[in-house]
């Protein structure tokens, strides 16, 4: 198993360059095709002229500005991909809103690379739920990079949050290409004794064996905590100097309202380490 197509969100935020570099490095390691997608924010209805008069100077000027922003973002993507030495890459301008457009484009990729919402960025105040929305709607693994910190390498020291759920199972399977290259992989189980009938006689043994058969060396660490699991997970990641956290994403969408589980919400709001999530 390997990643053959990697999709990275490109825009004019100050986090875009690092996001593109991380995606480029993974593409190089996997021999994958890298796609940089810039979402103009022009909805399909507006772009097709079904609801507004595109001849109006105000609307037309706004559309021109959005297209220019996307073009400039893609120029940065092309420059970084070339400088990093990516063998196969393409820039893609998509005339759609970022949430829906990225979710759709992601369905034809093996991995999506996004950034955590940074409310100091003007675009984030308009689209505050981009990583949550895409993760819950794209049916693909999403690697989310924290807005604070520098992450030149991702995945040398990986931490897996394992609770026996379908979401965690899917996340681990989707992370195998990254886990194979990791120097250290730790499987953490929080309060496993409280989950009856999930982990078997020896909690963590079955998932460890699954990973070993994929050529991944792992260490299992049962954790007993009284605080909430989200913060305990971040604390453990700091103690282990983890540079990748693998976990399931819990929640669902109802129209455009996002409903997230407690651990997922905590990680997306306060993450200090890159997180690979699957829903």
Secondary structure, DSSP 8 states (H G I E B T S, - for coil): ----EEEEE--SSTTHHHHHHHHHHHHHHHT-EEEEEEE----HHHHTTSSS-TTSHHHHHHHHHHHHHHHHHHHHHHHHHHHHT-SSEEEEEE-S-HHHHHHHHHTTSSEEEEE---TTSHHHHHSTTHHHHHHHHSSSEEEEE-SSS--S--SSEEEEE--S-HHHHHHHHHHHHHHHT-SEEEEEEESGGGSTTTS-SSTTHHHHHHHHTTT---EEEEE--SS-HHHHHHHHHHHTT-SEEEEE--EEEETTEEEE-HHHHHHHHH--S-EEEE-
